[in-house]
Amino acid sequence: MTQPWKDRIFTNLGTLPLRSENPDDGYTVEDLVSHGWAPGDYIGPCRECREFFVAAKRSRRCRPCAVKSLEAYRNRPTWRSGHDGIPTDRPVWAYFYVGTSIDEGPVLLLRGVSDEDGEEFTVDYEGRPWDRDGHVVCWIDVEERPSLSVEAVDAIVAAMGAWALYYSGGGDHIVEDWLHREALRAVADGHRDAPAIAAAALKSRELKFSRYYG
């Protein structure tokens, strides 16, 4: 008795092309390779929709599903530098500059609601709202607590480059010192992206701002 998946192959063989090509629709092969599709002449099942398709031997998705995966990746929440565009009607995660204190670091990863200027961040503290004063360095609109990533570091460095827009006295050098410590911590903790995080953090040395401590 023929297995069901073989029945599907035999049924679809008459409609499948001998070789797949990449149509001129704005998606290049380079766009789609990392999402599981490349042109070729092998037949296999798509891991997403389970339909059989013709593509390169190692392709794991049909082209339509690879396009969907690419678009989902492009539309994913990403770190945004500064406070521009930050929602003020719902909580988001943000690296928030609070300056220097005895009990806390100069930059905290907080979940809360920002005001329009990004200079006040209302967080939940033991069931009560707590207005934190400082400035949003960068933010991302996700539910789960994010970990330090290359993308987050890039957003932090970009904010440092525009720090004069937020503080007349500047807080860049304080944020830079904190960021370099966090990058070193990632190396010491064996973070899988530690080399890339460290390299991204060191790009702050290319920025021109005062590194003078009063």
C-alpha positions, 0 to 999 in steps of 0.5 A: 500500500502506498504511503500517504505522503507518496500519494501526494507526491505522485498527485502533485508531480504533474503540476510541479515544474522540473526546476524552480526559479526566482521570479522578479518580484522584489525578493532575491535569492539572498533574501530568502536563503536564510529563510529556507529557500533557494532555486533548484530541482529537488522535490521535498515537503515544506516544513510550514505548509507541508505542501511539496515543492521544487527547490534546492536540495537543502531548502526547508520551506517552499518559496511562499512560506520563505517569503512569509518568514522573511516578512515576519522577520522584517516586521519583528519588534526591534530596538529603537534608539532614543524615545522617538515613536515610543508608545505612551499608552502601554508598557514597553521595555527600555534601557533608561538612564537614571544617572549615578546613585549608590544603589543602582547602576546608571542605566536600568532595563525597565518595563514601564510607560514613558511620557512623550519626552522620554524623561519619565518612566512609570514602572510598577514597584510592589504594586504601586506606580513609580515615576523614574526620572532620567531618559530613555536610551532605547526601547523595544515593544515586546512582552518578555524581558529582552536580553542584551543583544548586538541590536540593543548595543547598536541602539544604545551607541546611536543614542549616545551619539545624539546625547547632546539633544537630551542633556546640556551637560551630557551623560554619554561618558557615563553610559559608555562606561556602563555599556563597556562593563556590560559587554565585558560581563557578557564575555565573562558570562560566556554569552553566545554573541559576546564577541559581536556585543563587545565589538558593537560596544567598542564602536562608541570610542568613535564618537566625539563627546566629553569623557571628562569626569568633573 
